[in-house]
Amino acid sequence: MKLKTYGIIGLLALASVVTAQAPKNKAPNIVFLLADDMSYDSFGFMERYGLQTPVLDKLAESGVRFTKNYNTTAICMASRAQLMTGLYEFSTGTNFVHGDLSHDTWETSYSQVLRSNGYFVGFAGKFGFKVKGKDGGKGNTETVKSTFDWWSGWLGQGSYAMEKNKEATAYIEKYGDKKEHTTHALGLMSQDFVQKAKASGKPFCLSVSFKAPHTPYWLDPRYEEVYKGKQFPKPVSFGTGNQLPAQAKSGRPYSKGKGWVKDYDNSMYKYHTMVYAMDKAVGMLIEELKAQGVYDNTIIIFTSDNGHFNGAKDMGGKLYAYEEGSLAPTIVMDPRRKSKQQFETNAALSGNIDIASTILDYAGIADTAKRHGKSLKPLLDGKAKKIHESMFLINVWGTASAQSLGVVTSDYKYIHWFLWRSRF
């Protein structure tokens, strides 16, 4: 192989390019935490259902909760691609029946931009979608794994028995076939990553994508007694399913809702025990950030890939543009930000497509990629009162009669069902 040679001037020029691309020494670390199917009101501090989420409550207390943050496609595969790229589904082309993310688009994801700019980048948990190979061919785990400095994830749904998630390289290499609940294992893996990232000497970005509280509910024995026998208050819209349009009744959320209506307390018990375990895992991560002395320079962003009905409107699951299905429980906590308020909220319209731009903005990296999303940071810094006039809420998957396009503004939401009632 013939190597290109450089004179001293060329080497100095090359060094200046590398220096320009690298983040400053004080660049913040970033942790992005993603729940799977978490309702916007499943926090203890909201005092709606008598829940216990002390760690997430603390993040909300010291950070800012975005009360109008929507998943522009409220289902896991499409939403996760949007979170990574800042693009609507019609640009990612990624959904269960629409195909995988192109490799060129993947290169613009926040994780890849951070890594190319000097960050130590890791991923743990449910990745949720596939990326095509550089040649446009079918992608696999290696296609994604090789683009991270540290990898302990899996592409599909995965299992709550962590030892079965064989794609999670970092876990398998350290723990082998040790049996562990996946939610707790993600806490362990997060701690492992923070130690390695600290040793690297680089600013880091860790993305942790929980499987919880997605079905099938498989409770960690450590926490089975937390809500055992508890009676949960019902949402205001419980028992109003008869008021839904026929289109909404024809899709999966309505059929899933039958179990919630029939056995509400037991469904809430299982669901929120899964959330409680996730809260504990987040606590493990935060403990390690503090132990390694990096907490005070680490921005933590928490959200969910979609909402969840939890019996509201007699429905279960997500998918629809209704608030319960699409509104995300979103918190941004920057320990460097000074505020006299506790449990501060921001009602500016925002969404999952804004996460990638927000992360890169906090990292101080000039983002040259075209994205539909915008950074939340100007809202937090008081430099902007809004970043969107409106947002699309897209559902083009599943039962044809239940597919829709929604538009949401700061004050209104309009949902258009593609098929009229008389046609099905």
N, C-alpha and C positions, 0 to 999 in steps of 0.2 A: 504494500500500500504506500503510495506516495504522500508524504506529509508536506503540508504547506509551511513555509518558513516565514518568520517575521523579523524585521529589524527592530532596534530598540524603540524607535518611534511607533512602529506598529504595535509592539507589545504594550507600550504605555497607553495607546489609544484603546486597545482591547480591554485593558484593565479598567479604563475609565468607563467603558460601556457596562462592564460587569458591576462596577461600583454603583453606577446610576440605577441599575435594575434592582439591586439589593435593598431591602428595607433598612431603615435606620436602626441603630442598636436598641433604641427604646420602642421599637414597633411593638404594639400590643399582641399578646397571645389571644387566640379566639377559640372558643368552644361553642359548637353548634349542636344543640340537643333537640332531637326530633322524636316526639311520641307518635304512636300509631293508633289512630281512631280516638283521640282524647277530646272530650267535649269541652267547650269553652268555659263551662261553669263547674268543672270538676276540681276546684281548688278549695281547700279548707277555709281560707280567709274570706271567701265569698259567702260563707255561712248559709248555703242553700240546702245542703243535704247532710250536714253533720259530719263532714269529711276531715281526714287528717292528712295534710300534705305539708309538713313543717318546712322542708327544704325549699320546695317551690314557693311556698308562702314567703320565705325569707328573700328569695330572688325578686318576687313581686314587690316586697316592702322596700327594698333598696334600689330597685330598677324602675322601669316604666312598662306598663302593660298597655298594649295596643288593642283597643276595644272594638275596632272595626277592621280587623285584619282577616282577609278571606283567602281560602284556598280556591284558586280560580278554576281548578278541576278537582272536585272533592272525592278523589279515590287515589289509592296509594301510588301505583306505577306512574301515572301521568303527573301527579302532584310532586313526586320526588324528582322527576326530571326537570320540572319547573323550578323547584327550589335550588337545584344545582346550577341552572343556566340563566334564570331570570327571564324565561320566555314562556309565552302562552302555549297551550297544547298544539294549536294549529301551526306553530313554528318548530316545536320539538318533534312533532309527528309521533309522539310516544304515548301509546296506550295499549291495553291488552290485545287489541285486534289491529292496531295501526302500525306496528313495527317498532324497531329499536332506535335509540338515539344515534345519529351519525357521529363518526369519530371526530370530524371537524368541529361539530357543535360541542362535543365533550371537551375538546381542547380549550373552549372558552368558559368552562365551568369554574366556579370560584376556587375549587380545590386545585385545579391545574394552573390557574393564573397565580395563585399564592405560591405554589411550589416553584414555578419558573422565576419567581421573584424572591427566592431565598427562604421561604418558610419551610419548616419541617411539618409535613402534612400526613395525617393519619385518619383512618376510617374504621369504625367498629359497628357491627350490627347489620340490620336488614337494608341492603342497598336498594332493592326494589325494582330495578330495571336493567336492561342490557344495553351495551354500547357496541356498535358495529366495529369491525376491524378497520385498520387504516386503509385496506384495499376495498372497503365497502362490504366485505363478506360478514358472515355471522360471527358475532362476538362471543366471548366466554369470560369466565372469571379472571383469567390471566390478562385479558384486554384491559380490565379495570384495575385489578390488583397491581399491575406493574407500573401504574402511574402514580402510586402513593409511596411515601417513604416507609409507611407502617400500615399493615392491613390485617384486620380481623373481622371481615364482613362476609356476607353471602348475598348472592344476587336475588334469590327468590324469597318466598315466605319464611323459609327456615323452620326450625323446631324450637320449642321451649325447653327441650332437653339439649343443652349446649353441646354436649359431646357428639351430637348428630350433625352439627353444622361444620362439616369437614372442610368447607371453603375458608373458614376463619383461621387462617394460617397462624397468626400470633398466639391464639388460644391453644390450638392443637400442639404447637411446638413447645409451649410451656406446661400445659396441663394434660396433654394426651387425651385419654378417654375418661378422664375424671368426670363423674356425673355432677352436673350443676344446673340450676335453673338459669335460663338464658338472661333474664333480667339482672340477677345478681352477678352473673358472669360478666355482663357489660360494665358493671361497676368495677370489678376486678381488672378488666382489660383497660378501662379508662385510667386506672391508677398506674398500670404498667406503661401505658403510653406516656403519661406525664413524666415519669422517671426517665424514659428514653429521650423524650424531647428536651428535658432540662439538660441532660448530658450532651446533647447535640450542640448546645450553645446558640441555637437559632430560635427566632420567634416561631411559635407553632400554631397550627390549626388542627383541632380534633373534631371530627364529626361523629356523633354517637346517635345511631338510628335504632331506637328501641322497637321491639316487636310488640310490646305491651302498649295499651291493653287490648290488642286485636284478638278476636276469637281464633281458635277455640280456647276458652279460658282455662288455664292450667295454673293453679295457685301454688305459690312457693309455700311449703309447710311452715316456714319461719313466721309467716304473717296470716295464717288461716283464721286466727282468733280475733283479729283486729275489729272486724265488722260482723262477726258471727252473731246471728239472731237479731240483727238490727233492722228496724223498720224505717224505711227511707221516705221522706216527703215526696209526693208526686209533682211533676212539672204541671204548670197551669193548664197546658194544652192536652194533658193526659185524658183520654176518653173522647177526643174530638175528631177521630179519624174519619167519621162519617161526613165531615165537612170538607174533606179533601176532594180535589177534582179527580175525575176518573183516571187521568193520566198518572197522577201520583200513586193511586191505588194499584196500578198495573205493574209497578216495578218492584225491585228487590227490597228496598227499605220497608215497604208496607208489609210484605210477606214476613220479613224478619221481625217486624214489630209484634207479631202475634205472640211470640215467646215472651216478650217484655210485658205485654198486657196480661198474659196469663200468670206469670210468675215474676212480678216486678221486683219485689224485695230480694229474691234470690239472684236475679240478674244483676241488680245494683251491687249486691254483696260481692259477686265474683268480679265484676268489672272494676269496682273501686279497690278491691284487694290487689288487683294487678297494678292499678295506678299507685297505690301505697308502696308496693315493692319497687316501682320505678323511682319514686321519690327517694327511697332509701339508697338506690344505686347512684342517683345524682349526688346524694350526700357523700357517698364514698369518693366520688370524683373531686368534690369541693374540698374534702379533707386532705386529699393528696396535693391539690393545688396549693393549699396553705402550708402543708408540710414541706413542699419544695420551694417555698418562698416566692411563688409566682402569681398568687391569687390577685394581688393588688394591681397587676398589670394584665389581667385576663378578662376579656369581655365574654360574657355568657349570653347566648341567645337561645331561647326555648320556644318551641312551637309544636304543632302537630300537622301531619300530612293531610288531615281532613278533620271534620268534626264528628259528632255521633249523636243520634237522636235520643237514645236511652229512654224510650217510651214516649217522648214528646210527640204529639200528633198521632199517637198509637203506632209509631214507627221505630225501627231499629236500623243499625248500619248508618250509612252516610249518603254520598252520591248526589243528592239533590241540592239545589241552590237555596233552599230554606236556611234560615240562620243556624239551626241545629246541625245541619249537615255540612255547611261550608265555612262557618265562622271558626277561626282558629284561636286557641289560647296562647297568645304571643307575648313574650316578655323579653326585653333587652336590658341587661344589667352591665353597666360600665362602672367599675369601682373607682375610676378616676373622676367621674362626673359628680359635681357637687350640687346637691339639691336639698332644700329644707323640707320637702314633701316626702311623706311615706306612702306607699301604695299609689304612686303617681300613675295617672292614666293619660293616654293620648287618643283622641277620637278621630284623628285624621284617617281618611280612607287609605288602606294599604292592603298588601296581599303577599302570598307566597312568592310571587315573581319579584318581590323587592329584596329578598334575603341575600341573594348573590351580590347585588350592588352594595348592600349595606355592609357585608363582610369585607369587600374589597375597599370600600371607603374608609372603614375603620383601620384597615391595614396601611392606608396611605398610598395605595397603588392607583395610578392613573388607569382607568378602565376604558379600553378602546373598543371593546366588543359592543355590538348592537344588542340591546336588551329592551324588553318591554317594561321591566321593573326599574325602580328608582331607589336610591338609598334612603333609609329611614333616619340617617344621622342628622340631616338638616332639621328634621322635626325635633329631635332630641336636643340639638344645640340651640334651638330657638331661632334658627335662621329661616325657617319656612313654617307656614301654618297648614299647608297641604301639599301633596305631591301628585295626587290624581284627582281628576274631576269625576271619573267613573271607571269601573272595571267590569270585565266580562266574567261570567260564571258559566262554565261550559260543561255539559254532560252529553257526550255523543257515544256512550258505551252502554251495553246492556239492552234491556227490553226496548224495542223501537218506540213504543207508545209513551215510554217514560223519559225519553231523551228531551233535552231542553237547552235553551240559551237564555241566560239571565244577564241583566245589566244592573249594577248597584252603584248608587251615588252616596254621598254623605247622608242624604235624607230619604231616599227611596230605593226600592228594588222592584224590578219588573222581570217576571219569568214567562218566557214564551215556550209552550209545549209544541213541538214540531207537528204532531198529529192531533187533529181534532177528535173529539169524543165519538162523533158519528162514524169515524173511520176504523174503529176497533171495538 
